[in-house]
Amino acid sequence: MSPLPEVPAAAGVYPITVRWSDMDAYRHVNNVQYLRLFEEARVYAFKDWFGADRDLIDEGLLVVSQAIDYLVPMEFAYAPARVAIWCSGTGAASFDLGYAVAGPEGDDTVYARGRVTLVAYDLLEQRPRRLGEAEREVLGTVRGEPPALRGDRSAAGSRGHR
């Protein structure tokens, strides 16, 4: 997959099919469907990043926060959209992923940008767990600046950036 505008070089880019049923009455991809695109790209990225013998999702992850900027309405295309994903920050038990959703090959329009915060979770103990050193190393290899989102401007004045 070719790189996308304003996306870190370390990002993975994954082809994700936009379904006809993802369209709304205005004939563009419904806003909620972008979360599905993020999720599907995340599943593929984790296999690439952490390997086929280890599945971070099966070990336990919770989505704790999501933010999306919808930039341009995306219409249906027969070719898959391209979703870029990268790590944009890590904490003790959590990490942030940045996303950019673009059209099919040949359409470098970025239709949406987003950020998701995940927390590593111990399914047996039913509580957050610290990220291991190996997980931190892997996330460091796909590290990039967080996507600039509209809501960050108002949050920067009152809380600062993470």
VMD Tcl script that builds the backbone (N, CA, C; Angstrom):
set m [mol new atoms 486]
animate dup $m
set s [atomselect $m all]
$s set {name element resname resid chain x y z} {
  {N N MET 1 A 0.845 -1.184 0.000}
  {CA C MET 1 A 0.000 0.000 0.000}
  {C C MET 1 A 0.888 1.244 0.000}
  {N N SER 2 A 0.471 2.234 -0.740}
  {CA C SER 2 A 1.260 3.463 -0.819}
  {C C SER 2 A 1.026 4.335 0.417}
  {N N PRO 3 A 2.032 5.163 0.759}
  {CA C PRO 3 A 1.893 6.043 1.926}
  {C C PRO 3 A 0.789 7.076 1.706}
  {N N LEU 4 A 0.295 7.627 2.784}
  {CA C LEU 4 A -0.772 8.615 2.718}
  {C C LEU 4 A -0.258 9.971 3.193}
  {N N PRO 5 A -0.885 11.061 2.727}
  {CA C PRO 5 A -0.463 12.397 3.156}
  {C C PRO 5 A -0.602 12.577 4.664}
  {N N GLU 6 A 0.354 13.267 5.266}
  {CA C GLU 6 A 0.333 13.615 6.691}
  {C C GLU 6 A 0.211 12.399 7.605}
  {N N VAL 7 A 0.835 11.310 7.189}
  {CA C VAL 7 A 0.845 10.078 7.975}
  {C C VAL 7 A 2.305 9.723 8.235}
  {N N PRO 8 A 2.667 9.372 9.475}
  {CA C PRO 8 A 4.062 9.017 9.766}
  {C C PRO 8 A 4.562 7.869 8.899}
  {N N ALA 9 A 5.839 7.905 8.575}
  {CA C ALA 9 A 6.431 6.863 7.723}
  {C C ALA 9 A 6.324 5.479 8.353}
  {N N ALA 10 A 6.293 5.393 9.672}
  {CA C ALA 10 A 6.229 4.099 10.363}
  {C C ALA 10 A 4.837 3.466 10.322}
  {N N ALA 11 A 3.845 4.197 9.868}
  {CA C ALA 11 A 2.466 3.689 9.867}
  {C C ALA 11 A 2.307 2.520 8.913}
  {N N GLY 12 A 1.455 1.593 9.293}
  {CA C GLY 12 A 1.021 0.547 8.388}
  {C C GLY 12 A -0.213 1.041 7.655}
  {N N VAL 13 A -0.378 0.637 6.405}
  {CA C VAL 13 A -1.554 1.023 5.623}
  {C C VAL 13 A -2.247 -0.254 5.181}
  {N N TYR 14 A -3.539 -0.360 5.486}
  {CA C TYR 14 A -4.294 -1.584 5.250}
  {C C TYR 14 A -5.509 -1.306 4.374}
  {N N PRO 15 A -5.747 -2.181 3.380}
  {CA C PRO 15 A -6.957 -2.041 2.563}
  {C C PRO 15 A -8.155 -2.611 3.331}
  {N N ILE 16 A -9.169 -1.795 3.540}
  {CA C ILE 16 A -10.360 -2.218 4.263}
  {C C ILE 16 A -11.576 -1.938 3.371}
  {N N THR 17 A -12.376 -2.955 3.159}
  {CA C THR 17 A -13.547 -2.830 2.301}
  {C C THR 17 A -14.621 -1.973 2.958}
  {N N VAL 18 A -15.120 -1.037 2.188}
  {CA C VAL 18 A -16.286 -0.259 2.597}
  {C C VAL 18 A -17.492 -0.959 1.987}
  {N N ARG 19 A -18.431 -1.340 2.835}
  {CA C ARG 19 A -19.601 -2.093 2.374}
  {C C ARG 19 A -20.700 -1.140 1.904}
  {N N TRP 20 A -21.518 -1.612 0.985}
  {CA C TRP 20 A -22.664 -0.830 0.523}
  {C C TRP 20 A -23.550 -0.448 1.707}
  {N N SER 21 A -23.691 -1.369 2.658}
  {CA C SER 21 A -24.534 -1.110 3.834}
  {C C SER 21 A -23.924 -0.078 4.785}
  {N N ASP 22 A -22.689 0.341 4.555}
  {CA C ASP 22 A -22.061 1.382 5.374}
  {C C ASP 22 A -22.543 2.783 4.995}
  {N N MET 23 A -23.287 2.865 3.892}
  {CA C MET 23 A -23.753 4.157 3.398}
  {C C MET 23 A -24.994 4.594 4.180}
  {N N ASP 24 A -25.191 5.912 4.252}
  {CA C ASP 24 A -26.390 6.432 4.912}
  {C C ASP 24 A -27.313 7.085 3.886}
  {N N ALA 25 A -28.340 7.732 4.358}
  {CA C ALA 25 A -29.332 8.344 3.469}
  {C C ALA 25 A -28.739 9.448 2.600}
  {N N TYR 26 A -27.593 9.991 2.994}
  {CA C TYR 26 A -26.944 11.057 2.211}
  {C C TYR 26 A -25.986 10.489 1.166}
  {N N ARG 27 A -25.928 9.171 1.048}
  {CA C ARG 27 A -25.093 8.448 0.083}
  {C C ARG 27 A -23.599 8.610 0.337}
  {N N HIS 28 A -23.234 8.725 1.619}
  {CA C HIS 28 A -21.819 8.673 1.970}
  {C C HIS 28 A -21.657 7.749 3.178}
  {N N VAL 29 A -20.419 7.376 3.455}
  {CA C VAL 29 A -20.149 6.452 4.552}
  {C C VAL 29 A -20.624 7.095 5.856}
  {N N ASN 30 A -21.463 6.362 6.591}
  {CA C ASN 30 A -22.005 6.844 7.850}
  {C C ASN 30 A -20.879 7.032 8.859}
  {N N ASN 31 A -20.974 8.068 9.673}
  {CA C ASN 31 A -19.915 8.405 10.613}
  {C C ASN 31 A -19.521 7.245 11.514}
  {N N VAL 32 A -20.473 6.481 12.000}
  {CA C VAL 32 A -20.157 5.396 12.930}
  {C C VAL 32 A -19.320 4.299 12.260}
  {N N GLN 33 A -19.399 4.177 10.951}
  {CA C GLN 33 A -18.664 3.127 10.247}
  {C C GLN 33 A -17.153 3.353 10.279}
  {N N TYR 34 A -16.718 4.575 10.510}
  {CA C TYR 34 A -15.279 4.831 10.609}
  {C C TYR 34 A -14.675 4.083 11.797}
  {N N LEU 35 A -15.446 3.912 12.862}
  {CA C LEU 35 A -14.951 3.129 14.000}
  {C C LEU 35 A -14.708 1.682 13.591}
  {N N ARG 36 A -15.565 1.140 12.731}
  {CA C ARG 36 A -15.365 -0.222 12.219}
  {C C ARG 36 A -14.108 -0.280 11.362}
  {N N LEU 37 A -13.880 0.738 10.535}
  {CA C LEU 37 A -12.666 0.774 9.713}
  {C C LEU 37 A -11.429 0.803 10.607}
  {N N PHE 38 A -11.462 1.618 11.663}
  {CA C PHE 38 A -10.344 1.661 12.624}
  {C C PHE 38 A -10.120 0.282 13.229}
  {N N GLU 39 A -11.201 -0.342 13.681}
  {CA C GLU 39 A -11.097 -1.641 14.351}
  {C C GLU 39 A -10.497 -2.702 13.428}
  {N N GLU 40 A -10.970 -2.759 12.198}
  {CA C GLU 40 A -10.455 -3.763 11.262}
  {C C GLU 40 A -8.979 -3.527 10.963}
  {N N ALA 41 A -8.589 -2.283 10.760}
  {CA C ALA 41 A -7.175 -1.989 10.525}
  {C C ALA 41 A -6.342 -2.384 11.742}
  {N N ARG 42 A -6.869 -2.151 12.931}
  {CA C ARG 42 A -6.163 -2.498 14.166}
  {C C ARG 42 A -5.921 -4.003 14.263}
  {N N VAL 43 A -6.906 -4.805 13.897}
  {CA C VAL 43 A -6.752 -6.266 13.937}
  {C C VAL 43 A -5.615 -6.712 13.011}
  {N N TYR 44 A -5.580 -6.187 11.794}
  {CA C TYR 44 A -4.507 -6.539 10.848}
  {C C TYR 44 A -3.155 -6.016 11.326}
  {N N ALA 45 A -3.141 -4.796 11.832}
  {CA C ALA 45 A -1.884 -4.201 12.286}
  {C C ALA 45 A -1.292 -4.998 13.443}
  {N N PHE 46 A -2.106 -5.390 14.391}
  {CA C PHE 46 A -1.587 -6.138 15.543}
  {C C PHE 46 A -0.967 -7.456 15.115}
  {N N LYS 47 A -1.542 -8.124 14.124}
  {CA C LYS 47 A -0.934 -9.358 13.606}
  {C C LYS 47 A 0.430 -9.050 12.984}
  {N N ASP 48 A 0.512 -7.967 12.220}
  {CA C ASP 48 A 1.789 -7.576 11.617}
  {C C ASP 48 A 2.802 -7.167 12.681}
  {N N TRP 49 A 2.375 -6.376 13.634}
  {CA C TRP 49 A 3.289 -5.822 14.624}
  {C C TRP 49 A 3.751 -6.857 15.643}
  {N N PHE 50 A 2.820 -7.646 16.151}
  {CA C PHE 50 A 3.130 -8.555 17.254}
  {C C PHE 50 A 3.353 -9.998 16.810}
  {N N GLY 51 A 3.102 -10.306 15.543}
  {CA C GLY 51 A 3.339 -11.640 15.028}
  {C C GLY 51 A 2.117 -12.528 15.088}
  {N N ALA 52 A 2.155 -13.552 14.275}
  {CA C ALA 52 A 1.019 -14.463 14.155}
  {C C ALA 52 A 0.877 -15.373 15.374}
  {N N ASP 53 A 1.963 -15.562 16.140}
  {CA C ASP 53 A 1.906 -16.483 17.278}
  {C C ASP 53 A 1.402 -15.804 18.558}
  {N N ARG 54 A 1.169 -14.495 18.499}
  {CA C ARG 54 A 0.729 -13.768 19.691}
  {C C ARG 54 A -0.355 -12.789 19.285}
  {N N ASP 55 A -1.452 -12.814 19.980}
  {CA C ASP 55 A -2.538 -11.909 19.643}
  {C C ASP 55 A -2.854 -11.022 20.842}
  {N N LEU 56 A -2.428 -9.789 20.767}
  {CA C LEU 56 A -2.636 -8.838 21.857}
  {C C LEU 56 A -4.123 -8.677 22.164}
  {N N ILE 57 A -4.966 -8.794 21.165}
  {CA C ILE 57 A -6.403 -8.648 21.375}
  {C C ILE 57 A -6.921 -9.782 22.257}
  {N N ASP 58 A -6.501 -11.012 21.976}
  {CA C ASP 58 A -6.944 -12.151 22.782}
  {C C ASP 58 A -6.442 -12.069 24.213}
  {N N GLU 59 A -5.291 -11.431 24.409}
  {CA C GLU 59 A -4.736 -11.290 25.763}
  {C C GLU 59 A -5.522 -10.280 26.590}
  {N N GLY 60 A -6.208 -9.379 25.949}
  {CA C GLY 60 A -7.042 -8.410 26.638}
  {C C GLY 60 A -6.680 -6.974 26.327}
  {N N LEU 61 A -7.596 -6.285 25.689}
  {CA C LEU 61 A -7.468 -4.855 25.386}
  {C C LEU 61 A -8.843 -4.229 25.495}
  {N N LEU 62 A -8.893 -3.055 26.047}
  {CA C LEU 62 A -10.142 -2.305 26.096}
  {C C LEU 62 A -9.958 -0.964 25.410}
  {N N VAL 63 A -10.948 -0.570 24.626}
  {CA C VAL 63 A -10.979 0.779 24.076}
  {C C VAL 63 A -11.522 1.681 25.171}
  {N N VAL 64 A -10.756 2.728 25.522}
  {CA C VAL 64 A -11.208 3.623 26.587}
  {C C VAL 64 A -11.556 5.023 26.084}
  {N N SER 65 A -11.106 5.356 24.865}
  {CA C SER 65 A -11.395 6.680 24.331}
  {C C SER 65 A -11.201 6.651 22.817}
  {N N GLN 66 A -12.070 7.386 22.111}
  {CA C GLN 66 A -11.937 7.521 20.663}
  {C C GLN 66 A -12.297 8.938 20.252}
  {N N ALA 67 A -11.590 9.449 19.271}
  {CA C ALA 67 A -11.897 10.768 18.725}
  {C C ALA 67 A -11.698 10.705 17.223}
  {N N ILE 68 A -12.610 11.315 16.483}
  {CA C ILE 68 A -12.546 11.294 15.024}
  {C C ILE 68 A -12.861 12.679 14.493}
  {N N ASP 69 A -12.081 13.110 13.510}
  {CA C ASP 69 A -12.422 14.281 12.712}
  {C C ASP 69 A -12.862 13.782 11.345}
  {N N TYR 70 A -14.072 14.140 10.957}
  {CA C TYR 70 A -14.598 13.803 9.634}
  {C C TYR 70 A -14.263 14.975 8.731}
  {N N LEU 71 A -13.409 14.744 7.743}
  {CA C LEU 71 A -12.879 15.839 6.938}
  {C C LEU 71 A -13.650 16.065 5.643}
  {N N VAL 72 A -13.985 14.980 4.946}
  {CA C VAL 72 A -14.683 15.038 3.669}
  {C C VAL 72 A -15.612 13.830 3.614}
  {N N PRO 73 A -16.854 13.975 3.152}
  {CA C PRO 73 A -17.715 12.797 3.034}
  {C C PRO 73 A -17.128 11.782 2.047}
  {N N MET 74 A -17.097 10.523 2.443}
  {CA C MET 74 A -16.569 9.459 1.580}
  {C C MET 74 A -17.735 8.694 0.964}
  {N N GLU 75 A -17.682 8.525 -0.338}
  {CA C GLU 75 A -18.714 7.784 -1.052}
  {C C GLU 75 A -18.268 6.352 -1.282}
  {N N PHE 76 A -19.204 5.519 -1.657}
  {CA C PHE 76 A -18.913 4.113 -1.914}
  {C C PHE 76 A -17.958 3.979 -3.102}
  {N N ALA 77 A -17.032 3.037 -2.992}
  {CA C ALA 77 A -16.137 2.666 -4.106}
  {C C ALA 77 A -15.988 1.151 -4.073}
  {N N TYR 78 A -15.827 0.550 -5.224}
  {CA C TYR 78 A -15.665 -0.905 -5.275}
  {C C TYR 78 A -14.307 -1.352 -4.748}
  {N N ALA 79 A -13.315 -0.505 -4.876}
  {CA C ALA 79 A -11.986 -0.831 -4.345}
  {C C ALA 79 A -11.948 -0.458 -2.864}
  {N N PRO 80 A -11.151 -1.164 -2.062}
  {CA C PRO 80 A -11.112 -0.874 -0.621}
  {C C PRO 80 A -10.481 0.482 -0.304}
  {N N ALA 81 A -10.960 1.062 0.788}
  {CA C ALA 81 A -10.332 2.260 1.336}
  {C C ALA 81 A -8.983 1.853 1.913}
  {N N ARG 82 A -8.129 2.827 2.166}
  {CA C ARG 82 A -6.840 2.569 2.817}
  {C C ARG 82 A -6.867 3.216 4.193}
  {N N VAL 83 A -6.543 2.427 5.210}
  {CA C VAL 83 A -6.543 2.934 6.574}
  {C C VAL 83 A -5.121 2.833 7.111}
  {N N ALA 84 A -4.550 3.988 7.456}
  {CA C ALA 84 A -3.214 4.037 8.053}
  {C C ALA 84 A -3.374 3.992 9.559}
  {N N ILE 85 A -2.456 3.289 10.226}
  {CA C ILE 85 A -2.499 3.152 11.677}
  {C C ILE 85 A -1.076 3.160 12.219}
  {N N TRP 86 A -0.879 3.841 13.354}
  {CA C TRP 86 A 0.427 3.908 13.991}
  {C C TRP 86 A 0.230 4.170 15.484}
  {N N CYS 87 A 1.265 3.939 16.252}
  {CA C CYS 87 A 1.240 4.232 17.687}
  {C C CYS 87 A 1.647 5.690 17.870}
  {N N SER 88 A 0.826 6.429 18.605}
  {CA C SER 88 A 1.139 7.848 18.802}
  {C C SER 88 A 1.429 8.195 20.253}
  {N N GLY 89 A 1.503 7.198 21.115}
  {CA C GLY 89 A 1.848 7.458 22.502}
  {C C GLY 89 A 1.647 6.223 23.364}
  {N N THR 90 A 2.439 6.127 24.441}
  {CA C THR 90 A 2.297 5.011 25.372}
  {C C THR 90 A 2.293 5.527 26.803}
  {N N GLY 91 A 1.557 4.822 27.635}
  {CA C GLY 91 A 1.540 5.080 29.072}
  {C C GLY 91 A 1.934 3.798 29.781}
  {N N ALA 92 A 1.684 3.717 31.067}
  {CA C ALA 92 A 2.037 2.522 31.836}
  {C C ALA 92 A 1.233 1.310 31.384}
  {N N ALA 93 A -0.067 1.483 31.205}
  {CA C ALA 93 A -0.943 0.383 30.807}
  {C C ALA 93 A -1.689 0.685 29.518}
  {N N SER 94 A -1.553 1.888 29.012}
  {CA C SER 94 A -2.332 2.296 27.842}
  {C C SER 94 A -1.426 2.734 26.698}
  {N N PHE 95 A -2.025 2.801 25.519}
  {CA C PHE 95 A -1.333 3.361 24.362}
  {C C PHE 95 A -2.358 3.959 23.417}
  {N N ASP 96 A -1.900 4.944 22.645}
  {CA C ASP 96 A -2.742 5.631 21.675}
  {C C ASP 96 A -2.364 5.181 20.278}
  {N N LEU 97 A -3.366 5.041 19.433}
  {CA C LEU 97 A -3.154 4.748 18.020}
  {C C LEU 97 A -3.719 5.901 17.206}
  {N N GLY 98 A -2.971 6.317 16.193}
  {CA C GLY 98 A -3.444 7.318 15.254}
  {C C GLY 98 A -3.944 6.619 14.005}
  {N N TYR 99 A -4.917 7.244 13.354}
  {CA C TYR 99 A -5.514 6.676 12.142}
  {C C TYR 99 A -5.717 7.767 11.096}
  {N N ALA 100 A -5.655 7.360 9.827}
  {CA C ALA 100 A -6.089 8.202 8.721}
  {C C ALA 100 A -6.798 7.295 7.730}
  {N N VAL 101 A -7.974 7.710 7.273}
  {CA C VAL 101 A -8.756 6.922 6.312}
  {C C VAL 101 A -8.724 7.657 4.982}
  {N N ALA 102 A -8.202 6.970 3.963}
  {CA C ALA 102 A -8.120 7.543 2.620}
  {C C ALA 102 A -8.892 6.672 1.648}
  {N N GLY 103 A -9.057 7.192 0.457}
  {CA C GLY 103 A -9.750 6.439 -0.571}
  {C C GLY 103 A -8.890 5.302 -1.093}
  {N N PRO 104 A -9.402 4.602 -2.110}
  {CA C PRO 104 A -8.647 3.512 -2.727}
  {C C PRO 104 A -7.360 4.023 -3.375}
  {N N GLU 105 A -6.477 3.086 -3.743}
  {CA C GLU 105 A -5.251 3.471 -4.462}
  {C C GLU 105 A -5.611 4.468 -5.554}
  {N N GLY 106 A -4.847 5.534 -5.638}
  {CA C GLY 106 A -5.106 6.578 -6.625}
  {C C GLY 106 A -5.919 7.732 -6.078}
  {N N ASP 107 A -6.541 7.558 -4.916}
  {CA C ASP 107 A -7.307 8.618 -4.264}
  {C C ASP 107 A -6.652 8.889 -2.912}
  {N N ASP 108 A -5.791 9.891 -2.869}
  {CA C ASP 108 A -5.078 10.215 -1.630}
  {C C ASP 108 A -5.841 11.175 -0.731}
  {N N THR 109 A -7.111 11.383 -1.006}
  {CA C THR 109 A -7.926 12.208 -0.122}
  {C C THR 109 A -8.005 11.545 1.242}
  {N N VAL 110 A -7.696 12.288 2.291}
  {CA C VAL 110 A -7.874 11.777 3.652}
  {C C VAL 110 A -9.265 12.219 4.089}
  {N N TYR 111 A -10.158 11.246 4.261}
  {CA C TYR 111 A -11.551 11.507 4.585}
  {C C TYR 111 A -11.777 11.689 6.083}
  {N N ALA 112 A -10.946 11.055 6.879}
  {CA C ALA 112 A -11.091 11.175 8.333}
  {C C ALA 112 A -9.754 10.886 8.995}
  {N N ARG 113 A -9.573 11.481 10.170}
  {CA C ARG 113 A -8.428 11.186 11.036}
  {C C ARG 113 A -8.982 10.841 12.405}
  {N N GLY 114 A -8.256 10.012 13.124}
  {CA C GLY 114 A -8.744 9.674 14.453}
  {C C GLY 114 A -7.655 9.206 15.379}
  {N N ARG 115 A -8.060 9.062 16.614}
  {CA C ARG 115 A -7.156 8.567 17.643}
  {C C ARG 115 A -7.969 7.673 18.569}
  {N N VAL 116 A -7.383 6.563 18.966}
  {CA C VAL 116 A -8.013 5.628 19.891}
  {C C VAL 116 A -7.026 5.350 21.016}
  {N N THR 117 A -7.510 5.373 22.251}
  {CA C THR 117 A -6.701 4.978 23.398}
  {C C THR 117 A -7.164 3.605 23.855}
  {N N LEU 118 A -6.210 2.693 23.978}
  {CA C LEU 118 A -6.479 1.329 24.428}
  {C C LEU 118 A -5.740 1.089 25.729}
  {N N VAL 119 A -6.289 0.237 26.569}
  {CA C VAL 119 A -5.606 -0.155 27.792}
  {C C VAL 119 A -5.438 -1.673 27.775}
  {N N ALA 120 A -4.222 -2.118 28.106}
  {CA C ALA 120 A -3.961 -3.552 28.235}
  {C C ALA 120 A -4.744 -4.043 29.448}
  {N N TYR 121 A -5.392 -5.192 29.298}
  {CA C TYR 121 A -6.325 -5.639 30.330}
  {C C TYR 121 A -6.105 -7.114 30.625}
  {N N ASP 122 A -6.012 -7.445 31.885}
  {CA C ASP 122 A -5.874 -8.828 32.325}
  {C C ASP 122 A -7.275 -9.416 32.427}
  {N N LEU 123 A -7.609 -10.305 31.499}
  {CA C LEU 123 A -8.962 -10.865 31.457}
  {C C LEU 123 A -9.279 -11.730 32.674}
  {N N LEU 124 A -8.296 -12.451 33.184}
  {CA C LEU 124 A -8.538 -13.304 34.361}
  {C C LEU 124 A -8.752 -12.479 35.617}
  {N N GLU 125 A -7.922 -11.472 35.814}
  {CA C GLU 125 A -8.009 -10.628 37.011}
  {C C GLU 125 A -9.048 -9.516 36.881}
  {N N GLN 126 A -9.510 -9.285 35.643}
  {CA C GLN 126 A -10.498 -8.227 35.376}
  {C C GLN 126 A -10.007 -6.854 35.837}
  {N N ARG 127 A -8.763 -6.519 35.395}
  {CA C ARG 127 A -8.208 -5.214 35.737}
  {C C ARG 127 A -7.138 -4.848 34.707}
  {N N PRO 128 A -6.830 -3.571 34.602}
  {CA C PRO 128 A -5.749 -3.167 33.694}
  {C C PRO 128 A -4.425 -3.802 34.111}
  {N N ARG 129 A -3.541 -3.989 33.125}
  {CA C ARG 129 A -2.205 -4.511 33.408}
  {C C ARG 129 A -1.187 -3.597 32.732}
  {N N ARG 130 A 0.014 -3.600 33.245}
  {CA C ARG 130 A 1.078 -2.797 32.629}
  {C C ARG 130 A 1.489 -3.401 31.291}
  {N N LEU 131 A 1.875 -2.533 30.375}
  {CA C LEU 131 A 2.448 -3.005 29.114}
  {C C LEU 131 A 3.812 -3.620 29.402}
  {N N GLY 132 A 4.096 -4.739 28.762}
  {CA C GLY 132 A 5.397 -5.370 28.918}
  {C C GLY 132 A 6.453 -4.684 28.062}
  {N N GLU 133 A 7.708 -4.971 28.368}
  {CA C GLU 133 A 8.816 -4.364 27.625}
  {C C GLU 133 A 8.756 -4.732 26.140}
  {N N ALA 134 A 8.437 -5.986 25.839}
  {CA C ALA 134 A 8.339 -6.418 24.430}
  {C C ALA 134 A 7.236 -5.646 23.703}
  {N N GLU 135 A 6.115 -5.418 24.360}
  {CA C GLU 135 A 5.020 -4.652 23.747}
  {C C GLU 135 A 5.449 -3.216 23.492}
  {N N ARG 136 A 6.150 -2.629 24.455}
  {CA C ARG 136 A 6.642 -1.255 24.284}
  {C C ARG 136 A 7.621 -1.146 23.110}
  {N N GLU 137 A 8.496 -2.157 22.999}
  {CA C GLU 137 A 9.462 -2.153 21.889}
  {C C GLU 137 A 8.749 -2.186 20.553}
  {N N VAL 138 A 7.776 -3.076 20.427}
  {CA C VAL 138 A 7.032 -3.184 19.165}
  {C C VAL 138 A 6.322 -1.872 18.864}
  {N N LEU 139 A 5.638 -1.321 19.838}
  {CA C LEU 139 A 4.920 -0.056 19.625}
  {C C LEU 139 A 5.878 1.069 19.259}
  {N N GLY 140 A 7.098 1.011 19.776}
  {CA C GLY 140 A 8.099 2.013 19.430}
  {C C GLY 140 A 8.522 1.965 17.976}
  {N N THR 141 A 8.437 0.793 17.354}
  {CA C THR 141 A 8.834 0.659 15.945}
  {C C THR 141 A 7.808 1.253 14.987}
  {N N VAL 142 A 6.596 1.480 15.469}
  {CA C VAL 142 A 5.538 2.045 14.625}
  {C C VAL 142 A 5.065 3.386 15.202}
  {N N ARG 143 A 5.992 4.087 15.821}
  {CA C ARG 143 A 5.690 5.340 16.517}
  {C C ARG 143 A 5.683 6.511 15.549}
  {N N GLY 144 A 4.756 7.419 15.779}
  {CA C GLY 144 A 4.677 8.647 15.001}
  {C C GLY 144 A 3.923 9.695 15.791}
  {N N GLU 145 A 3.935 10.890 15.297}
  {CA C GLU 145 A 3.228 11.988 15.952}
  {C C GLU 145 A 1.728 11.712 15.942}
  {N N PRO 146 A 1.026 12.142 16.977}
  {CA C PRO 146 A -0.426 11.953 16.976}
  {C C PRO 146 A -1.084 12.771 15.876}
  {N N PRO 147 A -2.198 12.284 15.357}
  {CA C PRO 147 A -2.892 13.088 14.355}
  {C C PRO 147 A -3.443 14.353 15.000}
  {N N ALA 148 A -3.350 15.466 14.285}
  {CA C ALA 148 A -3.901 16.728 14.797}
  {C C ALA 148 A -5.411 16.693 14.603}
  {N N LEU 149 A -6.138 16.735 15.721}
  {CA C LEU 149 A -7.593 16.710 15.672}
  {C C LEU 149 A -8.154 18.046 16.142}
  {N N ARG 150 A -9.310 18.414 15.623}
  {CA C ARG 150 A -9.922 19.708 15.951}
  {C C ARG 150 A -10.104 19.898 17.452}
  {N N GLY 151 A -10.540 18.870 18.156}
  {CA C GLY 151 A -10.786 18.971 19.584}
  {C C GLY 151 A -9.536 19.229 20.398}
  {N N ASP 152 A -8.371 18.948 19.833}
  {CA C ASP 152 A -7.123 19.156 20.562}
  {C C ASP 152 A -6.874 20.632 20.850}
  {N N ARG 153 A -7.367 21.519 20.008}
  {CA C ARG 153 A -7.135 22.953 20.216}
  {C C ARG 153 A -7.803 23.445 21.483}
  {N N SER 154 A -9.044 23.048 21.719}
  {CA C SER 154 A -9.738 23.510 22.918}
  {C C SER 154 A -9.199 22.806 24.155}
  {N N ALA 155 A -8.817 21.538 24.014}
  {CA C ALA 155 A -8.298 20.788 25.157}
  {C C ALA 155 A -6.915 21.289 25.561}
  {N N ALA 156 A -6.144 21.789 24.600}
  {CA C ALA 156 A -4.770 22.221 24.898}
  {C C ALA 156 A -4.756 23.375 25.880}
  {N N GLY 157 A -5.731 24.256 25.784}
  {CA C GLY 157 A -5.751 25.405 26.671}
  {C C GLY 157 A -6.116 25.058 28.098}
  {N N SER 158 A -6.954 24.049 28.271}
  {CA C SER 158 A -7.407 23.748 29.635}
  {C C SER 158 A -6.672 22.596 30.293}
  {N N ARG 159 A -6.217 21.615 29.513}
  {CA C ARG 159 A -5.600 20.439 30.122}
  {C C ARG 159 A -4.195 20.170 29.633}
  {N N GLY 160 A -3.812 20.729 28.513}
  {CA C GLY 160 A -2.508 20.427 27.934}
  {C C GLY 160 A -2.553 19.149 27.117}
  {N N HIS 161 A -1.493 18.899 26.383}
  {CA C HIS 161 A -1.405 17.680 25.571}
  {C C HIS 161 A -0.769 16.582 26.362}
  {N N ARG 162 A -1.111 15.376 26.016}
  {CA C ARG 162 A -0.581 14.199 26.669}
  {C C ARG 162 A 0.754 13.849 26.104}
}
mol reanalyze $m
mol bondsrecalc $m
mol representation Tube
mol addrep $m
